[in-house]
Amino acid sequence: MTTPPSWTFTDIVDSFGATLQLDGSAAPIGRPYQNPVAETEEFVRSEETYYNKNDVPTIHDFGMGQKPWTLKGRWSDKMLGTGMAQQLKSQALAMLRTRHLISVEWGNVLNYTAFMKNWKFGHESPTNFTWQLELTILKDNTVATANATSWLLGPTDAADTAKMMALLAADIAAPPNLDTIKPSIFDMLDSLVNAVSAAAGMVADIANTIASWEQATFAELNAFRAGVMQLKTAAITLVQTWSDLQTDTAMFGKNSANDLSFLAAQSNSVVSMQDYMDQMDQADQAAAVVQTKEQAATVVAIGTDATFDAMAGRVMGDQSQGAAIAAANQMPPGARPQVGTKYKLPAGR
């Protein structure tokens, strides 16, 4: 009888991240011909919209998507060894709490990038647990994705975000200046388009100052995420306004060509905004992952931290790391820690 391959869950954000390996009786379970071990489903993210005077729906294609997974199993000391059920539970929860992207591999069968959404445990006894893992699936790593962005899989390239923002600023469809559209409606749409363009430019400027997500300061990440929030708010307002205007018959005249021009601009704008908002969610998640890690990799100076060497000795057990702490915080030569101030610890602390 062939031995089933192992399941491996690996943190792909932190180079020092954990790996959880499940094999044998610890692995996810299924039942032949009844319940699969894992069920994969790929689909097109699309939306059907019926525009005015058009009986045939317009299909808006927002890219590909993956159905979430639910994996189930049982950990028992009787099958795994004394204390192993509790140890696996602790490892699983520790990986969940990092909130990092992971790779999920089942031998040579499956290889996906995913996000752990939740672990659910059924406590049958102190040494026997049933478990259920919910995974958000982001990408099939065995398939080349034509439209994938490099920062989707981790916080590594802020430059891609800057380029994307420049494309967004140039890609927004300006409202058509038609004689059937009230001037007040045109002015409102024009101001909303300008607001999105300005917000995209601001996010691009911030991203251009960041060499990589991992090297960004906490303040830079905060500024970037605030800019993303402002951009998303402006984009959502623009999309909602286009949608509201579709039902406002006061803007339509008897000129069908003008009506179609307006509806075409509306469709292009909504599709563009939705696509960029999806990508902004991914960029924000990338920055948030690093920010969460940086929060855990900080130290607040206390009275005994007269120098960064003293701080390094207290926190890292090695006073020679003082210069590394100072460098990580871009401190000038001779600078001393200020009591109550939070300092970033060097990578690989």
Secondary structure, DSSP 8 states (H G I E B T S, - for coil): ------EEEEESS-TT--EEEE-GGGS---BTTTB-S----EEEEEEEE--TT-SS-EEEEEEEEE--EEEEEEEEHHHH-TTHHHHHHHHHHHHHHHT-EEEEEETTTEEEEEEEEEEEEEEEETTEEEEEEEEEEEEETTS--TT--GGGGSS--HHHHHHHHHHHHHH-------TTS-HHHHHHHHHHHHHHHHHHHHHHHHHHT-S-GGG--HHHHHHHHHHHHHHHHHHHHHHHHHHHHHT-GGG--S-HHHHHHHHHHHHHHHHHHHHHHHHHHHHHHHHHHHHHHHHHTEEE--TT-SSHHHHHHHHHS-GGGHHHHHHHTT--TT----TT-EEE--TT-
